[in-house]
Amino acid sequence: MTPIRGALLVGGTSSDAGKSLVTAGLCRSLARRGVRVAPFKAQNMSNNSAVTLDGGEIGRAQALQAAACGLEPDTRFNPVLLKPGSDRRSQVVVRGRAVGDVGAGDYQTWRARLADLVHDELSSLRSEFDVVIAEGAGSIAEINLRANDLANLGLAQRARLPVLVVADIDRGGALAGLFGTTAVLDPADQELVAGYVINKFRGDPAILTPGLDMLRERTGRPTLGVLPFHPDIWIDAEDSLASPVGRRVGPPAAGHRDATVTVAAIRLPRVSNATDVEALGCEPGVDVTWADDPAAVAAADLAVLPGTRATVDDLRWLRERGLDAALARRAAQGRPVLGICGGFQMLGRTIDDDVESRAGTVDGLGLLDVAIAFHPDKTLRRFNGDDGRNPVRGYEIHHGRVVRSAETPWLRDDTLGPEGARRGAVYGTHCHGLLESDDFRRAFLTEIASAAGKPGFVPEPGLRVTAVRENQLDLLADLVDEHLDMSAVQRLLTDGVSALPRVLSWLSWNPST
């Protein structure tokens, strides 16, 4: 087989078009063929993140794509990460380290300074790996941002990358979106668009074919694949937009047993690392749902207060909705509450925050006798420890630190000692990902079921969350192999921009010729 070397960019007509999962599928497909492949996203905007081996921070989607390649997360995979703390301001993470907060307008001046850094990281990966699959950000047609673009066609032009454009047909308007996305680009950028990918198609492909033929007539670009909607794909969402209230978390087959443990995960406005609850959703007999009302929180067997990028602001929102009272009643009744990271901080007695919200000292929910103080330096580390019975692995990403605790520690890190807190049925920890530790999760769920008066519930003894995720990645690769023209993709990788179709700008298209 001819060696495959090169890079391409997976762009989209919009945010959440499926770029992240298509990229993951391509990465896994190539890795299964023996190709040394790495993911890359120049700039991501997400509050879902992961910790690299060297203590850096990257977007969760790029950590998932790294797993698809058989790699550990690396800060080069996502050199710029924006973590929104409000509608107007985001924390900027560069090469894995937080370097400041900026507003939307201010960030435009940052882009020019970051362009060389982004290009250097991509060049480093291309020199080390056979193939780099880069993912764009949002829509490639954000022409108002084109001048200082880092992640889409600005990157593609500088690195001379062919571009595949993904559209989610499940939303409607996919053909118009692909045509319009190409149309608004200037001719030089249009020349890099190699073809299209339709995502989440339902029905008979033959019905779609005439539309794809007409799209090719009008743009000169082929559609390289129509990926079908697959009900069994539920893997890590790109961002919190995919965690709407009322949505069930986990595989479709899970959660259907006579003895079911119900979990209400509180959908905070700035929820971060929402994927923490997915490990619970993987368990048959556990029904995890995003909730934002007191009744749903009161009814569940377990209430989870997840992480957040805006602890104090989301605590205020919690109180405005009456969720503070619902959580307090649960604690008083001995009914389980779990707080993770920002959720743990909210459970404490006080929060002193002159860093994130700059609100000073505010009262927490008081369900744990813990005091939290925010520190300018972010804690970023892997967690390796136990709960006294079972091993626990995870990671920490937080500014808030425990400065006083009168509670029994819940966990213990092998190096740093006690972590988290527990009082009765109220549990708190800064450790993300702890529920992916299989023996620990099973023991924890057994406690929750017992507290709920459901002794008939038994966690699945052989379930491994890492295996579930690996199966999801293989399923994505199977769809890519079956429904995407991988021969054409390999030609794009090998030949680069020389393999692109030579077409005129759409403005020259004339239906009478």
LOZAZA-558557 format. One record per atom (N, C-alpha, C): residue in three letters; x, y, z. Coordinates in steps of 0.2 Angstrom, whole numbers, plus 5000, padded with zeros to 4 digits. Each point is the difference from the previous one (the first is absolute). Example, Ala and Ser with C-alpha at 12.3 -4.5 7.8 and 13.67 -1.06 7.14 Angstrom:
// residues 2
ALA506649725039 ALA499650065000 ALA500450065000 SER499850054996 SER500450065001 SER499650055003 
// end
This chain:
// residues 513
MET500449945000 MET499650065000 MET500450065000 THR499950054996 THR500350065000 THR500050045006 PRO500650025003 PRO499950035007 PRO499650074999 ILE499650015006 ILE499650065000 ILE500350055004 ARG500150064997 ARG500350055004 ARG499650074998 GLY499950045005 GLY499750064998 GLY499550035006 ALA499650054998 ALA499550025005 ALA499450034996 LEU499550015004 LEU499450034997 LEU499650035006 LEU499550054998 LEU499650035005 LEU499349984999 VAL499749985006 VAL499349985000 VAL499650075002 GLY499750034996 GLY499650065001 GLY499349995001 GLY499650055001 GLY499349995001 GLY499650064997 THR499349994999 THR499650054998 THR499750045006 SER500149975006 SER499850035006 SER500349965006 SER499950035006 SER500249965006 SER499649945001 ASP500349955003 ASP499649945001 ASP499849964994 ALA500350014995 ALA499849974993 ALA500349935000 GLY500449985005 GLY500349935000 GLY500750004999 LYS500450065000 LYS500750004998 LYS500449965005 SER499950005006 SER500449975005 SER499949924999 LEU499449984999 LEU499949925000 LEU500349984993 VAL499950044995 VAL500349984993 VAL500750005001 THR500350045003 THR500850005001 THR500249945004 ALA499649995005 ALA500249945004 ALA499949944996 GLY499549994996 GLY499949944996 GLY500549994995 LEU500350064997 LEU500550004995 LEU500749985003 CYS500150025006 CYS500649995004 CYS500049925002 ARG499449985002 ARG500049925002 ARG500149964994 SER499650024994 SER500149964994 SER500750004997 LEU500450055000 LEU500750004998 LEU500449975005 ALA499950005007 ALA500449975004 ALA499949925000 ARG499449984998 ARG499949934999 ARG500449974994 ARG500150054995 ARG500449984994 ARG500850005001 GLY500250025007 GLY500750005001 GLY500350074999 VAL499650054998 VAL500250074999 VAL500250035007 ARG500550035001 ARG500250045005 ARG499650075000 VAL499550015003 VAL499650064999 VAL499950035007 ALA499950074999 ALA499950045006 ALA499450054998 PRO499650025005 PRO499550054999 PRO500350075002 PHE499650054997 PHE500250075002 PHE499450054999 LYS500050045005 LYS499550055000 LYS500350075002 ALA500150044996 ALA500450065001 ALA499750045006 GLN499350015000 GLN499750045005 GLN499349975001 ASN499949985006 ASN499449975002 ASN499650055005 MET499450005000 MET499650045005 MET499549955004 SER500249985006 SER499649955003 SER500250005008 ASN499649985004 ASN500149995007 ASN500149935002 ASN500049964995 ASN500249935001 ASN500749994998 SER500449985005 SER500750004999 SER500349945004 ALA500749984998 ALA500349945003 ALA500750035001 VAL500449965005 VAL500650015002 VAL500549964996 THR500650034998 THR500549964996 THR500549975005 LEU500449964998 LEU500549965004 LEU500550055004 ASP500150064996 ASP500550055003 ASP499650065004 GLY499449985001 GLY499650055004 GLY499750064997 GLY499949994993 GLY499750054996 GLY499249994999 GLU499750044997 GLU499350004999 GLU499850014993 ILE499649954997 ILE499750004993 ILE499349995000 GLY499750014994 GLY499349995000 GLY499849925000 ARG499549995003 ARG499849935001 ARG499949964993 ALA499850034995 ALA499949974994 ALA500749984997 GLN500550045001 GLN500749984998 GLN500349945004 ALA499850005006 ALA500249945004 ALA499749944997 LEU499350004998 LEU499749954998 LEU500349984993 GLN500250054996 GLN500349984993 GLN500749975001 ALA500350025006 ALA500749975001 ALA499949935002 ALA499549985004 ALA499849935001 ALA499949964994 ALA499650044995 ALA499949964994 ALA500649994996 CYS500650045001 CYS500649984997 CYS500449965004 GLY499849985006 GLY500449965004 GLY500650045004 LEU499850065001 LEU500550055003 LEU499850035007 GLU500450025004 GLU499950045006 GLU499850074998 PRO499650045003 PRO499950074999 PRO500750045000 ASP500050054995 ASP500650044999 ASP499850074999 THR500350055003 THR499850064999 THR500150034993 ARG500449974996 ARG500050024993 ARG499449984996 PHE499649955003 PHE499449994996 PHE499550055000 ASN500050055005 ASN499650055001 ASN500350065003 PRO500450044996 PRO500550055003 PRO499650065003 VAL499450014998 VAL499650065003 VAL499349975002 LEU499850015006 LEU499449985003 LEU499750065003 LEU499350024998 LEU499750055003 LEU499449975004 LYS500050025007 LYS499549985004 LYS499550055003 PRO499450004997 PRO499650065001 PRO499850005008 GLY500050065003 GLY499850015007 GLY499350045000 SER499950034994 SER499450044999 SER499850004993 ASP499550044998 ASP499950014993 ASP500550044996 ARG500450045004 ARG500450054997 ARG500849995002 ARG500149955004 ARG500750005002 ARG500249925001 SER500649994998 SER500349935000 SER500750005003 GLN500149955003 GLN500749985002 GLN500449984994 VAL500650024999 VAL500449984995 VAL500649955002 VAL500049944998 VAL500549955001 VAL500449994994 VAL500750015001 VAL500550004995 VAL500549955002 ARG500149954995 ARG500449945001 ARG499949975007 GLY499449995002 GLY499849975006 GLY499950045006 ARG500250075000 ARG500150045006 ARG499550064999 ALA499650025005 ALA499650055000 ALA500450075000 VAL499950044996 VAL500450064999 VAL499650075001 GLY499449995001 GLY499650065002 GLY499349994997 ASP499550055002 ASP499450014997 ASP499950054995 VAL499649994995 VAL499950054995 VAL499350014998 GLY499850064998 GLY499350004997 GLY500049994992 ALA499549994997 ALA499949984993 ALA500450054996 GLY499950065001 GLY500450054996 GLY500750005001 ASP500249995006 ASP500750015002 ASP500449944997 TYR499649944999 TYR500449944998 TYR500250014992 GLN499750044997 GLN500250014993 GLN500750024999 THR500350045005 THR500750025000 THR500449945002 TRP499849965004 TRP500449945002 TRP500149954994 ARG499550004996 ARG500149954994 ARG500650014996 ALA500250064999 ALA500650014996 ALA500649985003 ARG500050015007 ARG500649985004 ARG500049925000 LEU499549975000 LEU500049935001 LEU500149964993 ALA499950034995 ALA500149974993 ALA500649964999 ASP500650035002 ASP500649964999 ASP500049945005 LEU499850015006 LEU500049955005 LEU499649944997 VAL499450014998 VAL499649954997 VAL500349964994 HIS500350044996 HIS500349974994 HIS500649965002 ASP500450025005 ASP500649965003 ASP499849935003 GLU499450005003 GLU499849945003 GLU499849954995 LEU499650034995 LEU499849954994 LEU500649984997 SER500550044998 SER500649984997 SER500449945004 SER500050015007 SER500349955004 SER499749934999 LEU499350015000 LEU499649935000 LEU500149974993 ARG500150044995 ARG500049974993 ARG500749974999 SER500550035004 SER500749974999 SER500149945004 GLU499549995005 GLU500049945004 GLU499649944998 PHE499450024997 PHE499549954998 PHE499949994992 ASP499849954998 ASP499949994993 ASP499450044998 VAL499550015004 VAL499450044998 VAL499750045006 VAL499850064998 VAL499750045005 VAL499350014998 ILE499549995004 ILE499350024998 ILE499850065004 ALA499950054997 ALA499950075004 ALA499250014999 GLU499850025006 GLU499250025000 GLU500050075001 GLY499550034996 GLY499950075000 GLY499650025006 ALA499850065000 ALA499650035006 ALA499450044997 GLY499449985003 GLY499450034998 GLY499949994992 SER499850054997 SER499950004993 SER500650034996 ILE500249974994 ILE500550034996 ILE499850064997 ALA499450015000 ALA499750064996 ALA499950065005 GLU500450015005 GLU499950065004 GLU500550054998 ILE499750034994 ILE500550044996 ILE500150075004 ASN499650025005 ASN500250055004 ASN500649995004 LEU500249945001 LEU500649995004 LEU500649974996 ARG499950004994 ARG500549974995 ARG500750035001 ALA500050075001 ALA500650034999 ALA500549985005 ASN499849985006 ASN500549975006 ASN499849935001 ASP499749964996 ASP499849935001 ASP500649965002 LEU499949965005 LEU500549955002 LEU499949934999 ALA499349994999 ALA499849935001 ALA499749974993 ASN499850044996 ASN499749984994 ASN500450014994 LEU499850044995 LEU500350014994 LEU500650055001 GLY500150035005 GLY500650045001 GLY500649945001 LEU499849955004 LEU500549955001 LEU500149964994 ALA499449984997 ALA500149964993 ALA500450044995 GLN500050064999 GLN500450044996 GLN500750005001 ARG500250015007 ARG500750005002 ARG500349934999 ALA499649955002 ALA500349935000 ALA499849974994 ARG499750034995 ARG499849974994 ARG499649935001 LEU499550005003 LEU499649945002 LEU499450004996 PRO499849944997 PRO499449994997 PRO499450005005 VAL499450024999 VAL499550015005 VAL499449964998 LEU499849965004 LEU499349965000 LEU499550045004 VAL499450014997 VAL499550045004 VAL499449965002 VAL499949995006 VAL499549965003 VAL499350045001 ALA499549974998 ALA499350035002 ALA499649955003 ASP499650025005 ASP499549965004 ASP499450004997 ILE499849954996 ILE499350004996 ILE499549995005 ASP500149985006 ASP499449995005 ASP499750065002 ARG500450064999 ARG499850065002 ARG499650034994 GLY500049984994 GLY499750034994 GLY500450054997 GLY499950014993 GLY500450054997 GLY500749984998 ALA500249945000 ALA500749984999 ALA500350024993 LEU499649994995 LEU500250014993 LEU500150085000 ALA499550045002 ALA500150075000 ALA500650025004 GLY500149975006 GLY500550025004 GLY500749994997 LEU500149944996 LEU500649994997 LEU500150044994 PHE499550024996 PHE500150044995 PHE500150075002 GLY499650035005 GLY500150065003 GLY500750015003 THR500249955004 THR500750005003 THR500550014995 THR500049974994 THR500550004995 THR499950074997 ALA499450024999 ALA499950064996 ALA500350075003 VAL499950005007 VAL500250065003 VAL500850015001 LEU500449954998 LEU500750005001 LEU500350034994 ASP500650045001 ASP500350034994 ASP500349944996 PRO500150024994 PRO500349954995 PRO500649965002 ALA500550035004 ALA500549965002 ALA499949955005 ASP499550025005 ASP499849955005 ASP499549954997 GLN499650014995 GLN499649954996 GLN500449954997 GLU500650024998 GLU500549954996 GLU500249945005 LEU500050025007 LEU500249945004 LEU499449955002 VAL499450024998 VAL499549965002 VAL500049944996 ALA500149945002 ALA500149944996 ALA499449964999 GLY499550005005 GLY499449974999 GLY499650005007 TYR499449965000 TYR499550015005 TYR499949935003 VAL499850015007 VAL499849945003 VAL499350015003 ILE499549964999 ILE499350015003 ILE500049955006 ASN499850035006 ASN500049975006 ASN499349995002 LYS499949945004 LYS499349985003 LYS499450004995 PHE500249964994 PHE499449994996 PHE499649955002 ARG499350014999 ARG499549955001 ARG499649984994 GLY499949944998 GLY499649994995 GLY500449964994 ASP499750014994 ASP500349974994 ASP500550044997 PRO500649984999 PRO500550054997 PRO499850014993 ALA499749964997 ALA499850014993 ALA499650074999 ILE499650015005 ILE499650075000 ILE500450065000 LEU500649995004 LEU500450065000 LEU500550014994 THR500149944997 THR500550014994 THR499950054995 PRO499450014998 PRO499950064995 PRO500250075003 GLY499950015006 GLY500250065003 GLY500850015000 LEU500349945002 LEU500750005000 LEU500350014993 ASP499749974995 ASP500250014993 ASP499950084998 MET499550035002 MET499950074998 MET500550045004 LEU500149985006 LEU500550045004 LEU500750004997 ARG500249944997 ARG500650004997 ARG500050044993 GLU499450004997 GLU500050044994 GLU500150075001 ARG499750035006 ARG500150075002 ARG500650025003 THR500449955003 THR500650025004 THR500649974997 GLY499949944996 GLY500649974998 GLY500349955005 ARG499749995006 ARG500349965005 ARG499649945001 PRO500349945001 PRO499649945001 PRO499850005008 THR499549965001 THR499949985007 THR500349935001 LEU500550005004 LEU500449945001 LEU499749955005 GLY499450015003 GLY499749955004 GLY499450035003 VAL499549955001 VAL499450025004 VAL500049955006 LEU500150035006 LEU500149965006 LEU499349995003 PRO499749945001 PRO499349995002 PRO500050025008 PHE499450025002 PHE499850015007 PHE500149935003 HIS500350005006 HIS500149935003 HIS499850015007 PRO499449975002 PRO499850015007 PRO500449985006 ASP500549954998 ASP500549985005 ASP500650055002 ILE500050054996 ILE500650055001 ILE499750055005 TRP500450005005 TRP499850055006 TRP500650035003 ILE500649994997 ILE500650015004 ILE500150085001 ASP500550015005 ASP500150075002 ASP499850054996 ALA499650055002 ALA499850064996 ALA500650054999 GLU500050034995 GLU500550064999 GLU499950055005 ASP499450025002 ASP500050055005 ASP499349995004 SER499850055004 SER499549995004 SER499350024996 LEU500050024994 LEU499450014996 LEU499749934999 ALA500449955001 ALA499749934998 ALA499749975007 SER500050045005 SER499749975007 SER499450045002 PRO499450004995 PRO499450045002 PRO499649965006 VAL499750045003 VAL499549985005 VAL499549954998 GLY500049945003 GLY499549954999 GLY500449954995 ARG500650014998 ARG500349954996 ARG500349945004 ARG499949944998 ARG500349945004 ARG500750004998 VAL500449985004 VAL500849994999 VAL500149935000 GLY500449984995 GLY500349934999 GLY499749964994 PRO500249945000 PRO499849964994 PRO499249995000 PRO499749994994 PRO499349995000 PRO499849945004 ALA500449945000 ALA499849945003 ALA500150005008 ALA500350055003 ALA500150005007 ALA499450035003 GLY499949995006 GLY499550035004 GLY499349975000 HIS500049934997 HIS499349974999 HIS500149935004 ARG499850015007 ARG500049945004 ARG499450015005 ASP499849955003 ASP499450015005 ASP500350045006 ALA500649995002 ALA500350035006 ALA500450064997 THR499850064999 THR500350054997 THR500250065005 VAL500750025000 VAL500250055004 VAL499950074996 THR499750055002 THR499950064996 THR500550055003 VAL500350044995 VAL500550055001 VAL499750074997 ALA500050055004 ALA499950074997 ALA500650045000 ALA500350014994 ALA500650044999 ALA499850074999 ILE500150055004 ILE499850075000 ILE500350034994 ARG499650034996 ARG500350034994 ARG500150075001 LEU500650025003 LEU500350075001 LEU500150034994 PRO499950075000 PRO500050044994 PRO500750004997 ARG500649995004 ARG500650004998 ARG500449935002 VAL499649954999 VAL500249935002 VAL500649994996 SER500549975004 SER500649974997 SER500249935001 ASN500349974996 ASN500249935000 ASN499349965002 ALA499550014996 ALA499449975000 ALA500049934999 THR500649984997 THR500049924999 THR500249965006 ASP500150045006 ASP500149965006 ASP499449955001 VAL499450024999 VAL499449955001 VAL499949954995 GLU500450004995 GLU499949954994 GLU500249935003 ALA500449995005 ALA500249945002 ALA499449975004 LEU499650045004 LEU499449975003 LEU499549984995 GLY500050044994 GLY499549984995 GLY500249944996 CYS500649985001 CYS500249944996 CYS499749935004 GLU499850015006 GLU499849945004 GLU499349984998 PRO499949944998 PRO499349985000 PRO499750005006 GLY499450035000 GLY499650015006 GLY500150075004 VAL500450044997 VAL500150075002 VAL499750054995 ASP499650045002 ASP499650054996 ASP500350075002 VAL500450034995 VAL500350065002 VAL499650054995 THR499850065003 THR499650054996 THR500350075002 TRP500150044996 TRP500150075001 TRP499450045003 ALA500050045005 ALA499450035004 ALA500250075002 ASP499550045000 ASP500150075003 ASP499450025004 ASP499649955003 ASP499550025004 ASP500049965007 PRO499750035005 PRO500149975007 PRO499649935000 ALA499450004996 ALA499749935001 ALA500449954997 ALA500350014994 ALA500449944998 ALA500649985004 VAL500350065003 VAL500649985005 VAL499749975006 ALA499450015002 ALA499749975006 ALA499949934999 ALA499749984994 ALA499849944999 ALA500549954998 ALA500650024998 ALA500649954998 ALA500349975006 ASP500349944999 ASP500349965005 ASP500750035002 LEU500350044995 LEU500650035001 LEU500050074996 ALA500250055003 ALA500050074997 ALA500850014999 VAL500250024994 VAL500650024998 VAL500150074999 LEU500450045003 LEU500250074999 LEU500750004997 PRO500050014993 PRO500649994996 PRO500550065000 GLY500549994997 GLY500550064999 GLY499750064997 THR500350065000 THR499850064997 THR500650044999 ARG499950044995 ARG500550054999 ARG499950075003 ALA499450005004 ALA499850065003 ALA499649985007 THR500449985005 THR499849985006 THR499550045003 VAL500250065002 VAL499650055003 VAL499450024996 ASP500050014994 ASP499550024996 ASP499549954999 ASP500249945000 ASP499549944999 ASP499749985007 LEU500450025005 LEU499749995007 LEU499450055001 ARG500150064997 ARG499450055001 ARG499449974995 TRP500249974994 TRP499449974996 TRP499749955004 LEU500449965003 LEU499749945004 LEU499550025005 ARG500250065004 ARG499550025005 ARG499450044997 GLU500150034994 GLU499450034997 GLU499549954998 ARG500249944998 ARG499549954998 ARG499849955006 GLY500250025006 GLY499849965005 GLY500349935001 LEU500649994996 LEU500349945001 LEU500449995006 ASP500250065003 ASP500449995006 ASP499649975006 ALA499350025000 ALA499649975005 ALA499949924999 ALA499949994993 ALA499949934999 ALA500649955002 LEU500650034999 LEU500649965002 LEU500150005007 ALA499850065004 ALA500050005007 ALA499549945003 ARG499450004997 ARG499649955003 ARG500249934999 ARG500449994994 ARG500249934999 ARG500649985005 ALA500450055001 ALA500549995005 ALA499749995007 ALA499550035002 ALA499749995007 ALA499649945000 GLN499849974995 GLN499749944999 GLN500549944999 GLY500650015000 GLY500549954999 GLY500049974993 ARG499850044995 ARG499949984993 ARG500650024996 PRO500349964996 PRO500750024997 PRO500050064996 VAL500650045001 VAL500150064996 VAL500849994998 LEU500250014994 LEU500750004998 LEU500250064996 GLY500550045003 GLY500250064997 GLY500749984997 ILE500150024994 ILE500749994996 ILE500350074998 CYS500650015003 CYS500350064998 CYS499650075002 GLY499850044995 GLY499650055002 GLY499449995004 GLY499749944999 GLY499449985004 GLY500249985007 PHE500649975001 PHE500349995007 PHE500150075003 GLN500350054997 GLN500150065003 GLN499350035002 MET499550004996 MET499350025002 MET499849975006 LEU500149945001 LEU499849965006 LEU500350035007 GLY500550034999 GLY500450035006 GLY499650055004 ARG500450025005 ARG499750065005 ARG500150074997 THR500650014997 THR500250064998 THR500450004993 ILE500050044996 ILE500450014994 ILE500350074999 ASP500650005000 ASP500450075000 ASP500350004993 ASP499650044996 ASP500250004993 ASP500250074997 ASP500650025000 ASP500350064997 ASP500349994993 VAL499949944997 VAL500349984994 VAL499549994995 GLU499549965000 GLU499649984995 GLU499450055000 SER499650015005 SER499450055000 SER500250065003 ARG500650005004 ARG500250065004 ARG499450035004 ALA499749955003 ALA499450025004 ALA500250005008 GLY500649985001 GLY500250005007 GLY499849945004 THR499850015006 THR499849945004 THR499249994999 VAL499849944999 VAL499349994999 VAL499849945004 ASP499449995002 ASP499849945003 ASP499949944995 GLY500249945002 GLY499849954996 GLY499449975003 LEU499949934998 LEU499349975002 LEU500149975007 GLY500650005003 GLY500149985006 GLY499849925002 LEU500049964995 LEU499949935001 LEU500649965002 LEU500650034999 LEU500649985002 LEU500450065004 ASP500349985005 ASP500450055004 ASP500750014997 VAL500050034995 VAL500650014996 VAL500050084998 ALA500650035000 ALA500150064997 ALA500450004994 ILE499850044995 ILE500450004993 ILE500250074999 ALA500750004998 ALA500350064997 ALA500249994993 PHE499950054996 PHE500250004993 PHE500750025000 HIS500549974996 HIS500750024999 HIS500150024993 PRO500450054998 PRO500150024993 PRO500349944996 ASP500449965003 ASP500349944997 ASP499549945000 LYS499949984994 LYS499549944999 LYS500449945002 THR499649955004 THR500349945001 THR499849954994 LEU500549974997 LEU500049964994 LEU500449935002 ARG499749955001 ARG500349945002 ARG499649944999 ARG500449944999 ARG499749935000 ARG499949985007 PHE499449975002 PHE499949975006 PHE500149925000 ASN500449985005 ASN500149935001 ASN499949985007 GLY499549975002 GLY499949985007 GLY499549955001 ASP499650015006 ASP499549955001 ASP499550035005 ASP499549965002 ASP499550035005 ASP500049955006 GLY500649975001 GLY500149955006 GLY499849934998 ARG499749994995 ARG499849934997 ARG500249994993 ASN499850054996 ASN500149994993 ASN500550054997 PRO500349994995 PRO500550054996 PRO499550054997 VAL500350065000 VAL499650064996 VAL500550034996 ARG499950014993 ARG500450044996 ARG499550064997 GLY500450054999 GLY499650064997 GLY500550064999 TYR499750065000 TYR500450064998 TYR499750065004 GLU500450055001 GLU499750065003 GLU500250064996 ILE499550045000 ILE500050074996 ILE499650055004 HIS500450045004 HIS499650055004 HIS500450055003 HIS499750065001 HIS500350065003 HIS499949995008 GLY499449985002 GLY499850005006 GLY500349945004 ARG500350025006 ARG500349955004 ARG499750005007 VAL500049945003 VAL499849995007 VAL500550035005 VAL499850055004 VAL500550035005 VAL499849985007 ARG499449975001 ARG499849985006 ARG499549944999 SER500049955004 SER499549955000 SER499949965006 ALA499450005003 ALA499949965006 ALA499749934998 GLU500049994994 GLU499649934998 GLU500549954999 THR499849945000 THR500449944998 THR500250004993 PRO500649994998 PRO500250004993 PRO499749944997 TRP499850014994 TRP499649944996 TRP500549964997 LEU500650034997 LEU500549974996 LEU500750015003 ARG500449964997 ARG500750025002 ARG500549994994 ASP500350054998 ASP500550004994 ASP500749965003 ASP500349964996 ASP500649975001 ASP500550045002 THR500050064997 THR500650055002 THR499850055004 LEU499450044999 LEU499850065004 LEU499649985006 GLY499849945001 GLY499649995006 GLY499250014999 PRO499750025006 PRO499350015000 PRO499750044994 GLU499449984997 GLU499750044995 GLU499250005001 GLY499750054999 GLY499250005000 GLY499850005007 ALA499349995001 ALA499750005007 ALA499449954999 ARG499849985006 ARG499449965000 ARG499650015007 ARG499450025000 ARG499650005006 ARG499349964999 GLY500049945003 GLY499449964999 GLY499949994992 ALA499550024997 ALA499849984993 ALA500250064996 VAL500450055002 VAL500350054996 VAL500749994998 TYR500250004994 TYR500649984998 TYR500350064996 GLY500650025000 GLY500350054996 GLY500749984999 THR500250024993 THR500749994998 THR500250054994 HIS500650025000 HIS500350034994 HIS500249964994 CYS499949935001 CYS500349954995 CYS499449994995 HIS500250024994 HIS499649984994 HIS500249934998 GLY499549974997 GLY500149934997 GLY500149955005 LEU499850015006 LEU500149955005 LEU499549944999 LEU499450024997 LEU499549954999 LEU500249954995 GLU500550014996 GLU500349954995 GLU500449955003 SER500250015007 SER500349945003 SER499549955002 ASP500049944997 ASP499549965000 ASP499849975006 ASP500549975004 ASP499849975007 ASP499750065004 PHE500350065000 PHE499850055004 PHE499350024998 ARG499850014994 ARG499350014998 ARG499549955002 ARG500249944999 ARG499549955002 ARG499950005008 ALA500550015004 ALA499950015007 ALA499650065002 PHE500150054996 PHE499650065002 PHE499350004998 LEU499949974994 LEU499349994998 LEU499649955005 THR500449955002 THR499749955005 THR499750045006 GLU500450055003 GLU499850045005 GLU499450044998 ILE500050034995 ILE499550044997 ILE499349965000 ALA500149944997 ALA499449965000 ALA499749985007 SER500549995004 SER499849985007 SER499650065004 ALA500350064999 ALA499750065003 ALA499350014997 ALA499949984994 ALA499450014996 ALA499549945002 GLY500249955004 GLY499549955001 GLY499949954994 LYS500649994996 LYS499949964994 LYS500649955001 PRO499949955004 PRO500549955001 PRO500149954994 GLY499550004996 GLY500049964994 GLY500550024994 PHE500250065001 PHE500450034995 PHE500749975001 VAL500349984994 VAL500749975000 VAL500450034994 PRO500550045002 PRO500450024994 PRO500249954995 GLU500150014994 GLU500349954995 GLU500749995002 PRO500149935002 PRO500749995002 PRO500650004995 GLY499849994994 GLY500650004995 GLY500050074996 LEU499650055002 LEU500050064996 LEU500750045001 ARG500350024994 ARG500650045001 ARG499850064995 VAL500050065003 VAL499950064997 VAL500550014994 THR500649995001 THR500550014995 THR499849964994 ALA499849935001 ALA499849964995 ALA499450034996 VAL499550025004 VAL499450034997 VAL500350064995 ARG500450045002 ARG500250064996 ARG500449974994 GLU500449955001 GLU500449974994 GLU499549974995 ASN499549975002 ASN499549984996 ASN499750054996 GLN499850065003 GLN499850054997 GLN500450034994 LEU500750005002 LEU500450034995 LEU500149954994 ASP500049935001 ASP500049954995 ASP499350014996 LEU499550015003 LEU499350014996 LEU500150064995 LEU500350065003 LEU500150064996 LEU500449984994 ALA500649965001 ALA500449984995 ALA499749964995 ASP499549955002 ASP499749964996 ASP499550044995 LEU499750055003 LEU499550044995 LEU500550044995 VAL500550025002 VAL500550044996 VAL500249954994 ASP500249945002 ASP500349954995 ASP499449984995 GLU499450005003 GLU499549974995 GLU499750064996 HIS499950065003 HIS499650054996 HIS500450064998 LEU500750005001 LEU500450064998 LEU500549974995 ASP500150044994 ASP500549974995 ASP500750015003 MET500249955003 MET500750005003 MET500650004995 SER499849984994 SER500550004995 SER500250074998 ALA499450045000 ALA500150074998 ALA500350045006 VAL499849985006 VAL500350035006 VAL500849995000 GLN500249944998 GLN500749985000 GLN500450044994 ARG499650014995 ARG500350044994 ARG500150085003 LEU499550025003 LEU500150075003 LEU500650015004 LEU500049955005 LEU500650005005 LEU500749994996 THR500049964995 THR500649994997 THR500250054995 ASP499550034996 ASP500250054995 ASP499950075002 GLY499650015006 GLY499950065003 GLY499650054995 VAL500150065000 VAL499650054996 VAL500149984992 SER500549964998 SER500049994993 SER499549954998 ALA499649975005 ALA499549954998 ALA499350035000 LEU500050075001 LEU499350035001 LEU499750014993 PRO499450005000 PRO499650024993 PRO500250074998 ARG500150004993 ARG500250074997 ARG499350034998 VAL499750045004 VAL499350034998 VAL500150075001 LEU499550044996 LEU499950075001 LEU499650025006 SER500150065002 SER499650025005 SER499249994998 TRP499649995005 TRP499349994999 TRP499750064996 LEU500350065001 LEU499750064997 LEU500049994992 SER500549964998 SER500049994993 SER499549954997 TRP499749965005 TRP499549954998 TRP499450034996 ASN499849974994 ASN499550034997 ASN499549944998 PRO499449995002 PRO499649954999 PRO499849994993 SER500150054995 SER499949994993 SER500549964996 THR500649995004 THR500649974996 THR500149935002 
// end
